[in-house]
Amino acid sequence: MRYYVCTLFPDMIHQIMGTSILGRAEKNGYISVNTVNIRDFSRKNSMRVDDYPYGGGAGMVMEPEPVYQAVQAALQRAEADRRAEASRRAADGRSAGAEQRAELDRRAAEPAQTEESREEKSTPSGRRTRVIYLTPQAKVLDQTLVEELAREEELVLLCGHYEGIDERVLQETVTDYVSIGDYVLTGGELGAAVLMDAVSRFVPGVLHNDESSQFESMQDNLLEYPHFTRPEEWHGRKVPPVLLTGDHGKIEEWRYQQAVARTQERRPDLLKNSFTLHTFWYGPQAAEEYAVCLHGRISRYGEIQNYNRNKLIRSRHVLGDQELLLFVEGAGADGDVPFEERFRNLYGTGKTLAWICSGGSLTEKKMAFLADRGFRLLGSSRYSGTETAEQVDLLALDIRKKALHLAGR
Ligand code: ADE
């Protein structure tokens, strides 16, 4: 990930980003943090880049031209770095990894279909680079947006000061407006650093295994469960006994309940965006492997069950409003039992969300059947079993975003 930060205070950015895990990530080449000093584009002897607001009022406004020049300089550097990176990759030969990256490049170049609000702006090469203006007048950064931004290869971040930036240059250059919270900071630099920190955690290689971000309950819109380390008793307070049992199933269940209870207590607003994921798979072994992989990338909780099990087929199974059914059917799994027969005991409430993932044929009939049974179809996808981790990640992100969107949240 390459960041290009347009700012009046480059030192502030480098100081924050050069420390700890992010400093290590930059040193090891997983991220690069570049700054463009907006002041370098001042056309005044005083080197000022602000002026009085038209219409009067308190405070100063950043002038459009220096900001425009700074953003253009950032975009040009981004393009030069992208070309250098492409020729470096070409020189390295097109390894399997390079093929995947080429696919990601292709996807990144495609306009995002789910972001209706974002106007597309292109670089001189026609490729889209996101230019993010940090401002309190925007949607607050959340984990879904963080993950979406982490799919980009580069981001341009624009930090304002004073009362803000002349509106015209924002209209001409900015693709995304992002706030880090409902309060006003003295400038955008801390916001940019927060965004870069959160995004970098999803860049492969940035976190070591023991720091891994893969399983975090925030992606489920739940707060983390409480954590404990040694000693077993401290100041008369004992570690919850379940954590000492070694029973992984029980521990996971306890952690889920704690996460829900904690969210209910501290952030009940998040719960409306939270779904319990139920993955049902049937068919050959490859279907199970795919189901486990995709489930784990959508949610750290929930159950994964083989729908061939008699228990599931025979007893009535009703999923609720805040449950999400992920349905993975393996190639050739339809042969023995008709779909309608197999799922005769499965019901939703009419609001229950569902996604079908098929290794075989995806027919309208199956979708209509699920809709009749009270499921709202989020969508469907096919799989071959040869998907890369990145492809599964992209699908998981898509399913989560669509779930939130369809649920009207
Ligand atoms: N600049 C000033 N306040 C901000 C906020 N809350 N988020 C992002 N950028 C800002």
Residues whose N, C-alpha, C, O or C-beta is under 5 A from the ligand:
A	BS01	ADE	L134 T135 P136 V178 S179 I180 G181 Y183 V184 L185 G187 G188 G191
